[in-house]
Amino acid sequence: MKEPNRILFLSQEIYPYLAEETPIRMLNRKLPELFQAKGYETRTFMPKFGEINERRNQLHEVIRLSGMNIIIEDTDHPLLLKVASIQSAHIQIYFTDNDDFFHHRKGIGDENGEYRDNDERTIFYVRGAIETVKKLRWTPDIVFCSGWMAALAPLYLKTAYADTPFFTHTKVVLSLDDNEYKKAFSTKFSSKLLIEGVPPIKVRSLQGFEVGYEELMRLAIDNADAIVVSAPKVNQRVMNYAETSGKPILKYHADDTQAYLDFCNGLLADAPDAGVQG
């Protein structure tokens, strides 16, 4: 019997863990359920922001997956891995947590504005999720990256992790939405994100500059295999860059989640008509 396809969702925001029912949070809630119902195996990861109530959402730590250290600029940051279930959908959500980056802090900022270390928080989230998947010995056919906090995944998966048996043939899909950060990452960001296996030339466009949303998403587009548009209005300069990249693109489909499934199925089948899809 043929093994089911596997898809890994790296999602910055998911309803109901972040309570407001925004379109992107609802999409990130619906897609794992749809793919699983259609025969995929799924894993879904999200940052464990401080506003997520662990008791109400019945989060519990997965001891066997916790304890790794993610090193950023020679500083060890312990990874805590927690899990919860959306019972009605029969899916589990894994949460990457850390006392300094997430546990006592809200999404991307507080009453004083966006956090200055959002650059390190996104590095920690992406690398923590990838390392956990390796530890699970679970090989995804597709990694679906939603939100700018997941935007480093295409770079890491296509460089540092490309030759591991878990990700050699993985297709990386980047989801573009309308949630941008405003406070640019520091000029040290390009050196912070470097790990063994990431050639410095890959991040040369970021070196010596503050890195805004557009620069980060261009880097993600360069390393992704395909792009989907998950909001009716996205940054037009980022969209223009995506359209000139030559990567397959799925245009915005409102509530039509089936379109995302069909698009991913096409990627796995190496569909000959790959290109911009309406």
ChimeraX commands (.cxc) that place a marker at each C-alpha (Angstrom):
marker #1 position 0.00,0.00,0.00 radius 0.5
marker #1 position 1.32,3.43,-0.94 radius 0.5
marker #1 position 2.23,5.58,2.04 radius 0.5
marker #1 position 0.20,8.79,2.41 radius 0.5
marker #1 position 1.72,12.11,1.46 radius 0.5
marker #1 position 2.87,14.23,4.36 radius 0.5
marker #1 position 2.54,17.99,4.83 radius 0.5
marker #1 position 4.11,20.13,7.52 radius 0.5
marker #1 position 2.36,23.41,8.34 radius 0.5
marker #1 position 4.47,26.17,9.91 radius 0.5
marker #1 position 1.84,28.73,10.87 radius 0.5
marker #1 position 2.34,31.99,12.72 radius 0.5
marker #1 position -1.32,32.30,13.71 radius 0.5
marker #1 position -4.06,29.70,14.16 radius 0.5
marker #1 position -7.62,30.03,15.43 radius 0.5
marker #1 position -8.75,29.34,18.18 radius 0.5
marker #1 position -5.37,29.70,19.95 radius 0.5
marker #1 position -5.36,33.35,18.94 radius 0.5
marker #1 position -8.99,34.15,19.55 radius 0.5
marker #1 position -9.90,36.73,16.90 radius 0.5
marker #1 position -11.27,34.97,13.81 radius 0.5
marker #1 position -9.16,36.67,11.17 radius 0.5
marker #1 position -9.18,35.14,7.65 radius 0.5
marker #1 position -5.58,33.93,7.84 radius 0.5
marker #1 position -6.06,32.35,11.27 radius 0.5
marker #1 position -9.14,30.55,10.04 radius 0.5
marker #1 position -7.35,29.37,6.89 radius 0.5
marker #1 position -4.47,28.02,8.97 radius 0.5
marker #1 position -7.06,26.21,11.10 radius 0.5
marker #1 position -8.93,24.72,8.11 radius 0.5
marker #1 position -6.07,23.58,5.88 radius 0.5
marker #1 position -4.61,20.87,8.16 radius 0.5
marker #1 position -8.11,19.46,8.66 radius 0.5
marker #1 position -8.78,19.41,4.91 radius 0.5
marker #1 position -5.45,17.81,3.98 radius 0.5
marker #1 position -5.86,15.19,6.68 radius 0.5
marker #1 position -9.41,14.41,5.55 radius 0.5
marker #1 position -8.06,13.88,2.02 radius 0.5
marker #1 position -5.51,11.31,3.14 radius 0.5
marker #1 position -2.44,13.34,4.03 radius 0.5
marker #1 position -0.50,12.92,7.25 radius 0.5
marker #1 position -0.12,16.35,8.82 radius 0.5
marker #1 position 1.97,18.09,11.47 radius 0.5
marker #1 position 1.30,21.70,12.44 radius 0.5
marker #1 position 3.61,24.05,14.38 radius 0.5
marker #1 position 2.93,27.46,15.88 radius 0.5
marker #1 position 4.83,29.76,18.29 radius 0.5
marker #1 position 3.52,29.52,21.87 radius 0.5
marker #1 position 2.72,33.19,22.34 radius 0.5
marker #1 position 2.08,34.32,25.89 radius 0.5
marker #1 position -1.60,35.12,25.33 radius 0.5
marker #1 position -2.35,31.46,24.57 radius 0.5
marker #1 position -4.03,30.10,27.68 radius 0.5
marker #1 position -2.42,26.73,28.35 radius 0.5
marker #1 position -5.09,25.50,30.75 radius 0.5
marker #1 position -8.07,26.48,28.64 radius 0.5
marker #1 position -6.50,25.05,25.48 radius 0.5
marker #1 position -5.15,22.00,27.31 radius 0.5
marker #1 position -1.53,22.38,26.25 radius 0.5
marker #1 position 0.96,20.00,27.77 radius 0.5
marker #1 position 4.71,19.67,27.40 radius 0.5
marker #1 position 6.13,16.84,25.29 radius 0.5
marker #1 position 9.11,15.92,27.46 radius 0.5
marker #1 position 10.77,13.67,24.90 radius 0.5
marker #1 position 10.83,16.50,22.34 radius 0.5
marker #1 position 11.88,19.27,24.73 radius 0.5
marker #1 position 15.37,20.02,25.93 radius 0.5
marker #1 position 17.17,20.90,22.70 radius 0.5
marker #1 position 19.12,24.15,22.59 radius 0.5
marker #1 position 18.82,26.50,19.63 radius 0.5
marker #1 position 22.02,28.55,19.43 radius 0.5
marker #1 position 21.73,32.11,18.13 radius 0.5
marker #1 position 24.88,34.25,18.20 radius 0.5
marker #1 position 26.61,31.83,20.59 radius 0.5
marker #1 position 23.73,31.97,23.08 radius 0.5
marker #1 position 21.83,28.81,23.99 radius 0.5
marker #1 position 18.05,29.08,23.98 radius 0.5
marker #1 position 16.27,25.99,25.40 radius 0.5
marker #1 position 13.38,24.67,23.34 radius 0.5
marker #1 position 10.19,23.56,25.06 radius 0.5
marker #1 position 7.74,21.63,22.92 radius 0.5
marker #1 position 4.06,21.61,23.83 radius 0.5
marker #1 position 1.07,20.07,22.13 radius 0.5
marker #1 position -2.70,20.51,22.06 radius 0.5
marker #1 position -5.55,19.03,20.05 radius 0.5
marker #1 position -8.43,20.55,18.14 radius 0.5
marker #1 position -10.83,17.75,18.97 radius 0.5
marker #1 position -13.48,18.63,16.40 radius 0.5
marker #1 position -10.91,18.45,13.61 radius 0.5
marker #1 position -8.90,15.52,14.98 radius 0.5
marker #1 position -5.63,17.42,14.53 radius 0.5
marker #1 position -2.77,18.23,16.87 radius 0.5
marker #1 position -0.87,21.51,17.09 radius 0.5
marker #1 position 2.74,21.61,18.28 radius 0.5
marker #1 position 3.90,24.78,20.01 radius 0.5
marker #1 position 7.52,25.94,20.15 radius 0.5
marker #1 position 8.11,27.70,23.44 radius 0.5
marker #1 position 10.93,29.43,25.27 radius 0.5
marker #1 position 10.82,31.50,28.45 radius 0.5
marker #1 position 12.67,34.44,26.92 radius 0.5
marker #1 position 11.09,34.54,23.47 radius 0.5
marker #1 position 7.48,33.44,23.88 radius 0.5
marker #1 position 6.16,32.19,27.20 radius 0.5
marker #1 position 5.45,35.52,28.90 radius 0.5
marker #1 position 5.16,37.68,25.80 radius 0.5
marker #1 position 2.37,38.43,23.34 radius 0.5
marker #1 position 2.44,37.90,19.57 radius 0.5
marker #1 position 4.81,40.34,17.89 radius 0.5
marker #1 position 4.60,43.22,20.34 radius 0.5
marker #1 position 2.94,44.85,23.33 radius 0.5
marker #1 position 1.73,48.29,24.37 radius 0.5
marker #1 position 5.25,49.64,23.73 radius 0.5
marker #1 position 5.32,48.46,20.12 radius 0.5
marker #1 position 6.87,45.55,18.26 radius 0.5
marker #1 position 9.53,43.55,20.09 radius 0.5
marker #1 position 13.10,44.42,19.17 radius 0.5
marker #1 position 14.13,40.76,19.16 radius 0.5
marker #1 position 11.48,39.57,16.70 radius 0.5
marker #1 position 14.38,38.66,14.43 radius 0.5
marker #1 position 15.70,36.13,16.95 radius 0.5
marker #1 position 12.20,34.92,17.78 radius 0.5
marker #1 position 11.56,33.97,14.15 radius 0.5
marker #1 position 14.94,32.21,13.91 radius 0.5
marker #1 position 14.15,30.26,17.06 radius 0.5
marker #1 position 10.65,29.30,15.93 radius 0.5
marker #1 position 11.68,28.03,12.49 radius 0.5
marker #1 position 14.79,26.18,13.58 radius 0.5
marker #1 position 12.98,24.73,16.60 radius 0.5
marker #1 position 10.20,23.35,14.41 radius 0.5
marker #1 position 12.59,21.87,11.86 radius 0.5
marker #1 position 14.76,20.26,14.53 radius 0.5
marker #1 position 11.66,18.78,16.18 radius 0.5
marker #1 position 10.51,17.25,12.90 radius 0.5
marker #1 position 13.96,15.69,12.52 radius 0.5
marker #1 position 13.72,14.32,16.04 radius 0.5
marker #1 position 10.32,12.83,15.18 radius 0.5
marker #1 position 11.97,11.21,12.14 radius 0.5
marker #1 position 9.04,12.42,10.08 radius 0.5
marker #1 position 9.71,13.29,6.44 radius 0.5
marker #1 position 7.34,15.85,4.90 radius 0.5
marker #1 position 6.62,15.93,1.18 radius 0.5
marker #1 position 5.49,19.56,1.50 radius 0.5
marker #1 position 6.26,22.30,4.01 radius 0.5
marker #1 position 3.61,25.05,3.98 radius 0.5
marker #1 position 4.95,28.30,5.49 radius 0.5
marker #1 position 2.36,30.84,6.64 radius 0.5
marker #1 position 3.27,34.22,8.15 radius 0.5
marker #1 position 6.56,36.12,8.17 radius 0.5
marker #1 position 7.64,34.24,11.29 radius 0.5
marker #1 position 7.88,31.14,9.09 radius 0.5
marker #1 position 9.64,32.95,6.24 radius 0.5
marker #1 position 13.12,31.63,7.07 radius 0.5
marker #1 position 12.02,28.02,6.59 radius 0.5
marker #1 position 12.56,28.03,2.79 radius 0.5
marker #1 position 16.16,29.24,3.25 radius 0.5
marker #1 position 17.03,26.69,5.93 radius 0.5
marker #1 position 15.29,23.79,4.19 radius 0.5
marker #1 position 17.02,24.49,0.87 radius 0.5
marker #1 position 20.50,24.95,2.39 radius 0.5
marker #1 position 21.37,23.70,5.88 radius 0.5
marker #1 position 18.85,20.84,5.83 radius 0.5
marker #1 position 18.72,20.10,2.11 radius 0.5
marker #1 position 20.98,17.05,2.23 radius 0.5
marker #1 position 19.39,15.40,5.24 radius 0.5
marker #1 position 17.24,12.38,4.39 radius 0.5
marker #1 position 14.22,14.15,5.89 radius 0.5
marker #1 position 14.06,17.13,3.51 radius 0.5
marker #1 position 15.95,16.17,0.33 radius 0.5
marker #1 position 12.83,16.01,-1.84 radius 0.5
marker #1 position 10.57,18.33,0.16 radius 0.5
marker #1 position 8.62,21.01,-1.70 radius 0.5
marker #1 position 8.43,24.32,0.16 radius 0.5
marker #1 position 5.31,26.45,-0.31 radius 0.5
marker #1 position 5.31,30.08,0.86 radius 0.5
marker #1 position 2.00,31.68,1.80 radius 0.5
marker #1 position 1.74,35.45,1.33 radius 0.5
marker #1 position -0.75,37.37,3.46 radius 0.5
marker #1 position -1.37,40.93,4.66 radius 0.5
marker #1 position 0.29,40.66,8.09 radius 0.5
marker #1 position 3.51,42.69,7.91 radius 0.5
marker #1 position 5.91,43.73,10.63 radius 0.5
marker #1 position 6.85,47.41,10.80 radius 0.5
marker #1 position 10.03,47.56,12.93 radius 0.5
marker #1 position 12.90,46.44,10.72 radius 0.5
marker #1 position 15.27,43.73,11.95 radius 0.5
marker #1 position 18.74,44.94,12.95 radius 0.5
marker #1 position 21.75,45.06,10.65 radius 0.5
marker #1 position 23.04,41.96,12.48 radius 0.5
marker #1 position 20.15,39.80,11.27 radius 0.5
marker #1 position 22.05,38.27,8.35 radius 0.5
marker #1 position 24.81,37.03,10.69 radius 0.5
marker #1 position 22.35,35.88,13.36 radius 0.5
marker #1 position 20.51,33.57,11.00 radius 0.5
marker #1 position 23.65,31.86,9.65 radius 0.5
marker #1 position 24.19,28.27,10.71 radius 0.5
marker #1 position 26.35,25.51,9.28 radius 0.5
marker #1 position 25.20,24.75,5.76 radius 0.5
marker #1 position 23.84,28.22,4.94 radius 0.5
marker #1 position 26.27,29.84,2.46 radius 0.5
marker #1 position 26.82,33.53,3.32 radius 0.5
marker #1 position 26.22,34.38,-0.33 radius 0.5
marker #1 position 22.61,33.26,0.17 radius 0.5
marker #1 position 22.00,36.19,2.53 radius 0.5
marker #1 position 24.30,38.71,0.87 radius 0.5
marker #1 position 21.33,40.92,-0.02 radius 0.5
marker #1 position 20.64,41.40,3.71 radius 0.5
marker #1 position 24.20,42.09,4.89 radius 0.5
marker #1 position 24.79,45.50,6.43 radius 0.5
marker #1 position 21.14,46.55,6.13 radius 0.5
marker #1 position 18.15,46.73,8.40 radius 0.5
marker #1 position 15.82,44.02,7.14 radius 0.5
marker #1 position 12.22,45.02,6.58 radius 0.5
marker #1 position 9.26,42.83,5.69 radius 0.5
marker #1 position 9.82,43.13,1.94 radius 0.5
marker #1 position 13.47,42.09,2.14 radius 0.5
marker #1 position 12.61,39.07,4.29 radius 0.5
marker #1 position 9.85,37.93,1.96 radius 0.5
marker #1 position 12.05,38.31,-1.13 radius 0.5
marker #1 position 14.56,35.99,0.55 radius 0.5
marker #1 position 11.75,33.52,1.25 radius 0.5
marker #1 position 10.51,33.68,-2.35 radius 0.5
marker #1 position 14.02,33.05,-3.67 radius 0.5
marker #1 position 14.20,29.77,-1.74 radius 0.5
marker #1 position 10.60,28.55,-1.98 radius 0.5
marker #1 position 9.38,26.11,-4.62 radius 0.5
marker #1 position 5.95,27.72,-4.96 radius 0.5
marker #1 position 3.85,30.60,-3.65 radius 0.5
marker #1 position 0.22,30.85,-2.61 radius 0.5
marker #1 position -1.64,34.08,-1.93 radius 0.5
marker #1 position -3.73,33.86,1.23 radius 0.5
marker #1 position -5.23,37.34,1.49 radius 0.5
marker #1 position -7.13,39.57,-0.95 radius 0.5
marker #1 position -4.54,42.35,-0.62 radius 0.5
marker #1 position -0.86,41.65,-0.11 radius 0.5
marker #1 position 2.21,43.87,-0.40 radius 0.5
marker #1 position 2.26,44.72,-4.10 radius 0.5
marker #1 position 6.06,44.94,-4.36 radius 0.5
marker #1 position 6.37,41.49,-2.80 radius 0.5
marker #1 position 3.69,40.18,-5.15 radius 0.5
marker #1 position 5.48,41.67,-8.16 radius 0.5
marker #1 position 8.70,39.98,-7.06 radius 0.5
marker #1 position 6.91,36.65,-6.71 radius 0.5
marker #1 position 5.41,36.97,-10.18 radius 0.5
marker #1 position 8.82,37.59,-11.76 radius 0.5
marker #1 position 10.42,34.67,-9.88 radius 0.5
marker #1 position 9.12,32.04,-12.27 radius 0.5
marker #1 position 7.77,29.99,-9.35 radius 0.5
marker #1 position 4.28,28.44,-9.53 radius 0.5
marker #1 position 1.75,30.78,-7.91 radius 0.5
marker #1 position -1.76,30.16,-6.64 radius 0.5
marker #1 position -3.79,33.37,-6.60 radius 0.5
marker #1 position -6.12,34.23,-3.73 radius 0.5
marker #1 position -9.14,31.92,-3.48 radius 0.5
marker #1 position -11.13,33.38,-0.58 radius 0.5
marker #1 position -12.84,30.46,1.19 radius 0.5
marker #1 position -11.96,27.85,-1.44 radius 0.5
marker #1 position -9.59,25.66,0.58 radius 0.5
marker #1 position -9.86,22.93,-2.05 radius 0.5
marker #1 position -7.77,25.13,-4.36 radius 0.5
marker #1 position -4.83,24.89,-1.92 radius 0.5
marker #1 position -5.14,21.12,-1.85 radius 0.5
marker #1 position -5.26,20.89,-5.64 radius 0.5
marker #1 position -2.25,23.20,-5.95 radius 0.5
marker #1 position -0.15,21.12,-3.55 radius 0.5
marker #1 position -1.22,17.90,-5.26 radius 0.5
marker #1 position -0.06,19.43,-8.53 radius 0.5
marker #1 position 3.35,20.24,-7.08 radius 0.5
marker #1 position 3.82,16.65,-5.97 radius 0.5
marker #1 position 2.77,15.40,-9.38 radius 0.5
marker #1 position 5.13,17.87,-11.10 radius 0.5
marker #1 position 2.15,19.19,-13.04 radius 0.5
marker #1 position 3.23,20.23,-16.55 radius 0.5
marker #1 position 0.97,23.29,-16.44 radius 0.5
marker #1 position 2.71,24.79,-13.40 radius 0.5
marker #1 position 2.59,28.57,-13.41 radius 0.5
marker #1 position 0.29,31.26,-12.14 radius 0.5
marker #1 position -3.02,29.61,-11.33 radius 0.5
marker #1 position -6.25,31.55,-11.04 radius 0.5
marker link #1:1,2 radius 0.2
marker link #1:2,3 radius 0.2
marker link #1:3,4 radius 0.2
marker link #1:4,5 radius 0.2
marker link #1:5,6 radius 0.2
marker link #1:6,7 radius 0.2
marker link #1:7,8 radius 0.2
marker link #1:8,9 radius 0.2
marker link #1:9,10 radius 0.2
marker link #1:10,11 radius 0.2
marker link #1:11,12 radius 0.2
marker link #1:12,13 radius 0.2
marker link #1:13,14 radius 0.2
marker link #1:14,15 radius 0.2
marker link #1:15,16 radius 0.2
marker link #1:16,17 radius 0.2
marker link #1:17,18 radius 0.2
marker link #1:18,19 radius 0.2
marker link #1:19,20 radius 0.2
marker link #1:20,21 radius 0.2
marker link #1:21,22 radius 0.2
marker link #1:22,23 radius 0.2
marker link #1:23,24 radius 0.2
marker link #1:24,25 radius 0.2
marker link #1:25,26 radius 0.2
marker link #1:26,27 radius 0.2
marker link #1:27,28 radius 0.2
marker link #1:28,29 radius 0.2
marker link #1:29,30 radius 0.2
marker link #1:30,31 radius 0.2
marker link #1:31,32 radius 0.2
marker link #1:32,33 radius 0.2
marker link #1:33,34 radius 0.2
marker link #1:34,35 radius 0.2
marker link #1:35,36 radius 0.2
marker link #1:36,37 radius 0.2
marker link #1:37,38 radius 0.2
marker link #1:38,39 radius 0.2
marker link #1:39,40 radius 0.2
marker link #1:40,41 radius 0.2
marker link #1:41,42 radius 0.2
marker link #1:42,43 radius 0.2
marker link #1:43,44 radius 0.2
marker link #1:44,45 radius 0.2
marker link #1:45,46 radius 0.2
marker link #1:46,47 radius 0.2
marker link #1:47,48 radius 0.2
marker link #1:48,49 radius 0.2
marker link #1:49,50 radius 0.2
marker link #1:50,51 radius 0.2
marker link #1:51,52 radius 0.2
marker link #1:52,53 radius 0.2
marker link #1:53,54 radius 0.2
marker link #1:54,55 radius 0.2
marker link #1:55,56 radius 0.2
marker link #1:56,57 radius 0.2
marker link #1:57,58 radius 0.2
marker link #1:58,59 radius 0.2
marker link #1:59,60 radius 0.2
marker link #1:60,61 radius 0.2
marker link #1:61,62 radius 0.2
marker link #1:62,63 radius 0.2
marker link #1:63,64 radius 0.2
marker link #1:64,65 radius 0.2
marker link #1:65,66 radius 0.2
marker link #1:66,67 radius 0.2
marker link #1:67,68 radius 0.2
marker link #1:68,69 radius 0.2
marker link #1:69,70 radius 0.2
marker link #1:70,71 radius 0.2
marker link #1:71,72 radius 0.2
marker link #1:72,73 radius 0.2
marker link #1:73,74 radius 0.2
marker link #1:74,75 radius 0.2
marker link #1:75,76 radius 0.2
marker link #1:76,77 radius 0.2
marker link #1:77,78 radius 0.2
marker link #1:78,79 radius 0.2
marker link #1:79,80 radius 0.2
marker link #1:80,81 radius 0.2
marker link #1:81,82 radius 0.2
marker link #1:82,83 radius 0.2
marker link #1:83,84 radius 0.2
marker link #1:84,85 radius 0.2
marker link #1:85,86 radius 0.2
marker link #1:86,87 radius 0.2
marker link #1:87,88 radius 0.2
marker link #1:88,89 radius 0.2
marker link #1:89,90 radius 0.2
marker link #1:90,91 radius 0.2
marker link #1:91,92 radius 0.2
marker link #1:92,93 radius 0.2
marker link #1:93,94 radius 0.2
marker link #1:94,95 radius 0.2
marker link #1:95,96 radius 0.2
marker link #1:96,97 radius 0.2
marker link #1:97,98 radius 0.2
marker link #1:98,99 radius 0.2
marker link #1:99,100 radius 0.2
marker link #1:100,101 radius 0.2
marker link #1:101,102 radius 0.2
marker link #1:102,103 radius 0.2
marker link #1:103,104 radius 0.2
marker link #1:104,105 radius 0.2
marker link #1:105,106 radius 0.2
marker link #1:106,107 radius 0.2
marker link #1:107,108 radius 0.2
marker link #1:108,109 radius 0.2
marker link #1:109,110 radius 0.2
marker link #1:110,111 radius 0.2
marker link #1:111,112 radius 0.2
marker link #1:112,113 radius 0.2
marker link #1:113,114 radius 0.2
marker link #1:114,115 radius 0.2
marker link #1:115,116 radius 0.2
marker link #1:116,117 radius 0.2
marker link #1:117,118 radius 0.2
marker link #1:118,119 radius 0.2
marker link #1:119,120 radius 0.2
marker link #1:120,121 radius 0.2
marker link #1:121,122 radius 0.2
marker link #1:122,123 radius 0.2
marker link #1:123,124 radius 0.2
marker link #1:124,125 radius 0.2
marker link #1:125,126 radius 0.2
marker link #1:126,127 radius 0.2
marker link #1:127,128 radius 0.2
marker link #1:128,129 radius 0.2
marker link #1:129,130 radius 0.2
marker link #1:130,131 radius 0.2
marker link #1:131,132 radius 0.2
marker link #1:132,133 radius 0.2
marker link #1:133,134 radius 0.2
marker link #1:134,135 radius 0.2
marker link #1:135,136 radius 0.2
marker link #1:136,137 radius 0.2
marker link #1:137,138 radius 0.2
marker link #1:138,139 radius 0.2
marker link #1:139,140 radius 0.2
marker link #1:140,141 radius 0.2
marker link #1:141,142 radius 0.2
marker link #1:142,143 radius 0.2
marker link #1:143,144 radius 0.2
marker link #1:144,145 radius 0.2
marker link #1:145,146 radius 0.2
marker link #1:146,147 radius 0.2
marker link #1:147,148 radius 0.2
marker link #1:148,149 radius 0.2
marker link #1:149,150 radius 0.2
marker link #1:150,151 radius 0.2
marker link #1:151,152 radius 0.2
marker link #1:152,153 radius 0.2
marker link #1:153,154 radius 0.2
marker link #1:154,155 radius 0.2
marker link #1:155,156 radius 0.2
marker link #1:156,157 radius 0.2
marker link #1:157,158 radius 0.2
marker link #1:158,159 radius 0.2
marker link #1:159,160 radius 0.2
marker link #1:160,161 radius 0.2
marker link #1:161,162 radius 0.2
marker link #1:162,163 radius 0.2
marker link #1:163,164 radius 0.2
marker link #1:164,165 radius 0.2
marker link #1:165,166 radius 0.2
marker link #1:166,167 radius 0.2
marker link #1:167,168 radius 0.2
marker link #1:168,169 radius 0.2
marker link #1:169,170 radius 0.2
marker link #1:170,171 radius 0.2
marker link #1:171,172 radius 0.2
marker link #1:172,173 radius 0.2
marker link #1:173,174 radius 0.2
marker link #1:174,175 radius 0.2
marker link #1:175,176 radius 0.2
marker link #1:176,177 radius 0.2
marker link #1:177,178 radius 0.2
marker link #1:178,179 radius 0.2
marker link #1:179,180 radius 0.2
marker link #1:180,181 radius 0.2
marker link #1:181,182 radius 0.2
marker link #1:182,183 radius 0.2
marker link #1:183,184 radius 0.2
marker link #1:184,185 radius 0.2
marker link #1:185,186 radius 0.2
marker link #1:186,187 radius 0.2
marker link #1:187,188 radius 0.2
marker link #1:188,189 radius 0.2
marker link #1:189,190 radius 0.2
marker link #1:190,191 radius 0.2
marker link #1:191,192 radius 0.2
marker link #1:192,193 radius 0.2
marker link #1:193,194 radius 0.2
marker link #1:194,195 radius 0.2
marker link #1:195,196 radius 0.2
marker link #1:196,197 radius 0.2
marker link #1:197,198 radius 0.2
marker link #1:198,199 radius 0.2
marker link #1:199,200 radius 0.2
marker link #1:200,201 radius 0.2
marker link #1:201,202 radius 0.2
marker link #1:202,203 radius 0.2
marker link #1:203,204 radius 0.2
marker link #1:204,205 radius 0.2
marker link #1:205,206 radius 0.2
marker link #1:206,207 radius 0.2
marker link #1:207,208 radius 0.2
marker link #1:208,209 radius 0.2
marker link #1:209,210 radius 0.2
marker link #1:210,211 radius 0.2
marker link #1:211,212 radius 0.2
marker link #1:212,213 radius 0.2
marker link #1:213,214 radius 0.2
marker link #1:214,215 radius 0.2
marker link #1:215,216 radius 0.2
marker link #1:216,217 radius 0.2
marker link #1:217,218 radius 0.2
marker link #1:218,219 radius 0.2
marker link #1:219,220 radius 0.2
marker link #1:220,221 radius 0.2
marker link #1:221,222 radius 0.2
marker link #1:222,223 radius 0.2
marker link #1:223,224 radius 0.2
marker link #1:224,225 radius 0.2
marker link #1:225,226 radius 0.2
marker link #1:226,227 radius 0.2
marker link #1:227,228 radius 0.2
marker link #1:228,229 radius 0.2
marker link #1:229,230 radius 0.2
marker link #1:230,231 radius 0.2
marker link #1:231,232 radius 0.2
marker link #1:232,233 radius 0.2
marker link #1:233,234 radius 0.2
marker link #1:234,235 radius 0.2
marker link #1:235,236 radius 0.2
marker link #1:236,237 radius 0.2
marker link #1:237,238 radius 0.2
marker link #1:238,239 radius 0.2
marker link #1:239,240 radius 0.2
marker link #1:240,241 radius 0.2
marker link #1:241,242 radius 0.2
marker link #1:242,243 radius 0.2
marker link #1:243,244 radius 0.2
marker link #1:244,245 radius 0.2
marker link #1:245,246 radius 0.2
marker link #1:246,247 radius 0.2
marker link #1:247,248 radius 0.2
marker link #1:248,249 radius 0.2
marker link #1:249,250 radius 0.2
marker link #1:250,251 radius 0.2
marker link #1:251,252 radius 0.2
marker link #1:252,253 radius 0.2
marker link #1:253,254 radius 0.2
marker link #1:254,255 radius 0.2
marker link #1:255,256 radius 0.2
marker link #1:256,257 radius 0.2
marker link #1:257,258 radius 0.2
marker link #1:258,259 radius 0.2
marker link #1:259,260 radius 0.2
marker link #1:260,261 radius 0.2
marker link #1:261,262 radius 0.2
marker link #1:262,263 radius 0.2
marker link #1:263,264 radius 0.2
marker link #1:264,265 radius 0.2
marker link #1:265,266 radius 0.2
marker link #1:266,267 radius 0.2
marker link #1:267,268 radius 0.2
marker link #1:268,269 radius 0.2
marker link #1:269,270 radius 0.2
marker link #1:270,271 radius 0.2
marker link #1:271,272 radius 0.2
marker link #1:272,273 radius 0.2
marker link #1:273,274 radius 0.2
marker link #1:274,275 radius 0.2
marker link #1:275,276 radius 0.2
marker link #1:276,277 radius 0.2
marker link #1:277,278 radius 0.2
view
